[in-house]
């Protein structure tokens, strides 16, 4: 049964759905470990003011003269307004600008959505998600839907959420050789997982002196065993997947006190995080779960139709068809077809 496009579809149960049920306790069992070797193909930048696309871009370097403590509250009263909802348009522009063929790409999306799906069973805060799915020929295009609840939270955040979001931006500003108006830089990554090959965009923070990309994070000081456990189960889990999916090997954590002052900085590579958290979560279980969900979705979605896939808690993911109102720009469909025909 088809319905008109509406964000509330992600929460409405009165439609026919395909349902993927899973255990919140049991791990995904495979007779072999899935290989995943992401390769960076290029990068692009987006201006902060109007999100203007430019091919290439300069990833800022980590400063050599970081001085502690860092006051993350500085400038909070002059902060920018709500952030824009990320879309796939910038990745579409990169594909067109690079004349990149989608012939061998099974899924086109951005890194954050793959992380949300992979973490579904282990998410401490039980965050719900909803995505749109369609196909150009055999390539699945997966974009996020901003539900009414998420829109409300983005436009009217709590003081705490707004403050912590600002802390992250301020930390980047203080430890990177960059000014506050510098454009966002994204890398374009491809990798094969199971039978599917992915093309994705991933925003990156900075570069170490050795040229490796580093992910920057802030967190409160770990003063109790309970703090450390939650840090491993949530912050390190999210950071690990964010890095692993995009092929980022290094992380930098700034630990703040209750006043919002960074008191110390620690560095971890991705492999170290996995080792530190070996008793809290299992990478292979999450990556295998992601593979199962994506192979399931690719097998159902038909070219020329639009679907929603959502997780609203408990033990199931649902996928259903909606009215055929395309969210993929006509200019991208036309250009993608020309590129593939030429190849």
C-alpha positions as semicolon CSV with decimal commas, in nm:
position;residue;x (nm);y (nm);z (nm)
1;X;0,000;0,000;0,000
2;X;0,147;0,336;-0,104
3;X;0,120;0,658;0,089
4;X;0,212;1,017;0,024
5;X;0,555;1,123;0,145
6;X;0,536;1,231;0,509
7;X;0,801;1,220;0,781
8;X;0,542;1,067;1,010
9;X;0,550;0,753;0,794
10;X;0,859;0,658;0,991
11;X;0,643;0,626;1,301
12;X;0,314;0,510;1,149
13;X;0,232;0,141;1,174
14;X;-0,077;0,141;0,952
15;X;0,104;0,044;0,630
16;X;0,226;-0,283;0,483
17;X;0,586;-0,343;0,580
18;X;0,870;-0,583;0,523
19;X;1,014;-0,658;0,865
20;X;1,366;-0,763;0,960
21;X;1,366;-0,906;1,312
22;X;1,681;-0,953;1,515
23;X;1,795;-1,054;1,861
24;X;1,912;-0,781;2,096
25;X;2,121;-1,040;2,281
26;X;2,267;-1,286;2,032
27;X;2,560;-1,190;1,812
28;X;2,548;-1,235;1,435
29;X;2,726;-1,561;1,361
30;X;2,928;-1,609;1,043
31;X;3,158;-1,886;0,928
32;X;3,418;-1,622;0,835
33;X;3,505;-1,263;0,925
34;X;3,387;-1,000;0,680
35;X;3,669;-0,801;0,524
36;X;3,638;-0,424;0,505
37;X;3,913;-0,214;0,349
38;X;3,799;0,144;0,277
39;X;3,987;0,343;0,013
40;X;3,975;0,723;-0,017
41;X;3,900;0,831;-0,375
42;X;3,892;1,209;-0,333
43;X;3,758;1,496;-0,128
44;X;3,543;1,807;-0,154
45;X;3,467;2,113;0,054
46;X;3,145;2,292;0,148
47;X;3,141;2,660;0,244
48;X;2,988;2,728;0,584
49;X;2,766;3,013;0,468
50;X;2,580;2,860;0,174
51;X;2,716;2,501;0,151
52;X;2,873;2,576;-0,189
53;X;3,046;2,268;-0,334
54;X;3,409;2,275;-0,446
55;X;3,612;1,977;-0,556
56;X;3,919;1,914;-0,342
57;X;3,992;2,109;-0,025
58;X;4,253;2,145;0,248
59;X;4,219;1,940;0,565
60;X;4,354;2,152;0,854
61;X;4,653;2,031;1,057
62;X;4,674;1,975;1,432
63;X;4,853;2,261;1,606
64;X;5,193;2,202;1,760
65;X;5,137;2,460;2,035
66;X;4,819;2,343;2,209
67;X;4,802;2,501;2,553
68;X;4,588;2,368;2,838
69;X;4,341;2,432;2,982
70;X;4,115;2,526;2,689
71;X;3,800;2,725;2,772
72;X;3,530;2,574;2,550
73;X;3,275;2,833;2,662
74;X;3,458;3,118;2,490
75;X;3,234;3,263;2,218
76;X;2,926;3,058;2,306
77;X;2,699;3,364;2,323
78;X;2,798;3,450;1,964
79;X;2,746;3,099;1,827
80;X;2,589;3,030;1,488
81;X;2,229;2,918;1,449
82;X;2,100;2,560;1,397
83;X;2,302;2,340;1,163
84;X;2,166;2,238;0,824
85;X;2,034;1,888;0,761
86;X;2,300;1,691;0,568
87;X;2,198;1,580;0,220
88;X;2,355;1,372;-0,054
89;X;2,371;1,666;-0,297
90;X;2,740;1,727;-0,230
91;X;2,826;1,363;-0,301
92;X;2,610;1,381;-0,615
93;X;2,813;1,686;-0,724
94;X;3,139;1,497;-0,663
95;X;3,021;1,201;-0,872
96;X;2,931;1,433;-1,159
97;X;3,243;1,649;-1,130
98;X;3,467;1,339;-1,124
99;X;3,275;1,158;-1,400
100;X;3,263;0,865;-1,159
101;X;3,068;0,564;-1,281
102;X;2,818;0,402;-1,044
103;X;2,818;0,083;-1,249
104;X;2,996;-0,119;-0,979
105;X;2,852;0,068;-0,678
106;X;2,573;-0,107;-0,490
107;X;2,506;0,158;-0,222
108;X;2,561;0,536;-0,231
109;X;2,518;0,713;0,103
110;X;2,709;0,895;0,373
111;X;2,910;0,748;0,657
112;X;2,681;0,862;0,937
113;X;2,387;0,653;0,818
114;X;2,592;0,335;0,798
115;X;2,713;0,400;1,153
116;X;2,355;0,448;1,279
117;X;2,246;0,118;1,127
118;X;2,553;-0,074;1,247
119;X;2,511;0,048;1,605
120;X;2,137;-0,025;1,628
121;X;2,165;-0,321;1,866
122;X;2,425;-0,157;2,089
123;X;2,303;0,203;2,107
124;X;2,296;0,303;2,475
125;X;2,038;0,573;2,408
126;X;1,817;0,366;2,175
127;X;1,823;0,635;1,906
128;X;1,565;0,581;1,633
129;X;1,644;0,636;1,266
130;X;1,461;0,654;0,934
131;X;1,602;0,657;0,581
132;X;1,477;0,692;0,223
133;X;1,577;0,436;-0,036
134;X;1,565;0,435;-0,413
135;X;1,771;0,296;-0,699
136;X;1,938;0,440;-1,008
137;X;1,971;0,128;-1,220
138;X;2,117;-0,116;-0,964
139;X;2,269;0,144;-0,725
140;X;2,080;0,195;-0,399
141;X;2,067;0,563;-0,293
142;X;2,021;0,596;0,084
143;X;1,944;0,932;0,245
144;X;1,821;1,024;0,593
145;X;1,472;1,151;0,669
146;X;1,444;1,423;0,929
147;X;1,143;1,328;1,137
148;X;0,932;1,596;1,302
149;X;1,085;1,510;1,640
150;X;1,440;1,544;1,510
151;X;1,353;1,867;1,332
152;X;1,214;2,009;1,655
153;X;1,526;1,906;1,846
154;X;1,753;2,060;1,580
155;X;1,569;2,391;1,566
156;X;1,497;2,414;1,940
157;X;1,777;2,229;2,119
158;X;1,806;2,223;2,494
159;X;2,069;2,449;2,645
160;X;2,273;2,141;2,739
161;X;2,263;1,995;2,386
162;X;2,348;2,330;2,230
163;X;2,637;2,381;2,473
164;X;2,789;2,037;2,414
165;X;2,757;2,076;2,036
166;X;2,937;2,408;2,061
167;X;3,208;2,249;2,276
168;X;3,290;2,013;1,990
169;X;3,324;2,296;1,738
170;X;3,526;2,507;1,981
171;X;3,767;2,221;2,050
172;X;3,831;2,183;1,677
173;X;3,887;2,558;1,644
174;X;4,140;2,555;1,929
175;X;4,348;2,251;1,828
176;X;4,347;2,292;1,449
177;X;4,530;2,540;1,227
178;X;4,199;2,675;1,100
179;X;3,976;2,981;1,133
180;X;3,608;2,974;1,225
181;X;3,494;3,038;0,866
182;X;3,694;2,754;0,710
183;X;3,487;2,522;0,488
184;X;3,383;2,173;0,587
185;X;3,597;1,908;0,416
186;X;3,463;1,563;0,328
187;X;3,645;1,261;0,193
188;X;3,486;1,024;-0,058
189;X;3,540;0,661;0,034
190;X;3,466;0,330;-0,131
191;X;3,477;-0,017;0,021
192;X;3,328;-0,359;-0,022
193;X;3,143;-0,531;0,262
194;X;3,009;-0,877;0,195
195;X;2,861;-0,873;-0,156
196;X;2,803;-0,497;-0,165
197;X;3,035;-0,214;-0,270
198;X;2,973;0,126;-0,109
199;X;3,045;0,485;-0,208
200;X;3,012;0,733;0,077
201;X;3,101;1,083;0,193
202;X;3,247;1,144;0,539
203;X;3,325;1,479;0,701
204;X;3,676;1,491;0,846
205;X;3,832;1,708;1,115
206;X;4,207;1,737;1,081
207;X;4,549;1,595;0,995
208;X;4,833;1,483;1,218
209;X;5,192;1,573;1,140
210;X;5,237;1,235;0,966
211;X;4,951;1,315;0,727
212;X;4,698;1,076;0,882
213;X;4,340;1,199;0,924
214;X;4,236;1,239;1,287
215;X;3,887;1,248;1,441
216;X;3,841;1,503;1,723
217;X;3,608;1,445;2,020
218;X;3,533;1,601;2,357
219;X;3,410;1,424;2,670
220;X;3,380;1,489;3,040
221;X;3,668;1,382;3,264
222;X;3,652;1,015;3,363
223;X;3,642;1,034;3,741
224;X;3,462;0,711;3,835
225;X;3,444;0,352;3,711
226;X;3,087;0,422;3,601
227;X;3,209;0,714;3,387
228;X;3,471;0,489;3,228
229;X;3,218;0,215;3,154
230;X;2,974;0,456;2,986
231;X;3,264;0,609;2,792
232;X;3,360;0,268;2,651
233;X;3,002;0,159;2,579
234;X;2,888;0,480;2,407
235;X;3,151;0,742;2,318
236;X;3,426;0,501;2,217
237;X;3,177;0,278;2,037
238;X;3,039;0,565;1,828
239;X;3,385;0,706;1,762
240;X;3,525;0,369;1,662
241;X;3,250;0,301;1,407
242;X;3,267;0,656;1,274
243;X;3,639;0,610;1,209
244;X;3,636;0,246;1,102
245;X;3,370;0,289;0,834
246;X;3,559;0,581;0,675
247;X;3,905;0,429;0,717
248;X;4,022;0,689;0,973
249;X;4,298;0,550;1,194
250;X;4,352;0,820;1,458
251;X;4,143;0,993;1,726
252;X;4,209;1,281;1,966
253;X;3,998;1,322;2,280
254;X;3,980;1,642;2,483
255;X;3,855;1,577;2,837
256;X;3,670;1,867;3,001
257;X;3,577;1,944;3,357
258;X;3,231;2,051;3,471
259;X;3,309;2,414;3,386
260;X;3,380;2,330;3,021
261;X;3,761;2,354;3,039
262;X;3,973;2,092;2,857
263;X;4,217;1,964;3,117
264;X;4,392;1,688;2,924
265;X;4,415;1,540;2,575
266;X;4,457;1,174;2,486
267;X;4,532;1,007;2,154
268;X;4,407;0,665;2,043
269;X;4,428;0,481;1,714
270;X;4,126;0,283;1,600
271;X;4,282;-0,055;1,677
272;X;4,352;0,054;2,036
273;X;3,988;0,152;2,087
274;X;3,870;-0,190;1,972
275;X;4,114;-0,354;2,216
276;X;4,016;-0,128;2,508
277;X;3,647;-0,212;2,455
278;X;3,681;-0,583;2,376
279;X;3,464;-0,676;2,678
280;X;3,198;-0,412;2,602
281;X;3,113;-0,464;2,234
282;X;3,216;-0,665;1,930
283;X;3,309;-0,497;1,601
284;X;3,242;-0,806;1,391
285;X;2,889;-0,837;1,527
286;X;2,805;-0,478;1,432
287;X;2,964;-0,490;1,087
288;X;2,795;-0,823;1,014
289;X;2,462;-0,679;1,129
290;X;2,510;-0,379;0,898
291;X;2,588;-0,615;0,612
292;X;2,274;-0,821;0,676
293;X;2,047;-0,516;0,686
294;X;2,193;-0,360;0,371
295;X;2,184;-0,683;0,171
296;X;1,822;-0,730;0,283
297;X;1,729;-0,375;0,174
298;X;1,909;-0,401;-0,161
299;X;1,725;-0,725;-0,236
300;X;1,382;-0,562;-0,178
301;X;1,410;-0,212;-0,325
302;X;1,307;-0,192;-0,692
303;X;1,430;0,064;-0,943
304;X;1,189;0,354;-0,991
305;X;1,021;0,316;-0,651
306;X;1,073;0,500;-0,321
307;X;1,092;0,327;0,016
308;X;1,134;0,416;0,381
309;X;1,336;0,198;0,618
310;X;1,314;0,270;0,989
311;X;1,408;0,156;1,335
312;X;1,178;0,274;1,614
313;X;1,302;0,061;1,899
314;X;1,271;-0,299;2,020
315;X;1,381;-0,579;1,788
316;X;1,280;-0,501;1,431
317;X;1,362;-0,284;1,130
318;X;1,081;-0,210;0,886
319;X;1,087;-0,126;0,517
320;X;0,792;-0,014;0,307
321;X;0,709;0,157;-0,021
322;X;0,577;0,516;-0,034
323;X;0,443;0,735;-0,313
324;X;0,693;0,780;-0,594
325;X;0,809;1,137;-0,524
326;X;1,178;1,128;-0,606
327;X;1,427;1,288;-0,367
328;X;1,712;1,238;-0,617
329;X;1,774;1,552;-0,829
330;X;1,691;1,512;-1,198
331;X;2,029;1,663;-1,294
332;X;2,206;1,383;-1,105
333;X;1,993;1,110;-1,261
334;X;2,065;1,248;-1,609
335;X;2,438;1,289;-1,550
336;X;2,477;0,949;-1,380
337;X;2,306;0,782;-1,675
338;X;2,535;0,959;-1,923
339;X;2,847;0,856;-1,731
340;X;2,742;0,491;-1,707
341;X;2,640;0,478;-2,072
342;X;2,982;0,616;-2,169
343;X;3,154;0,345;-1,966
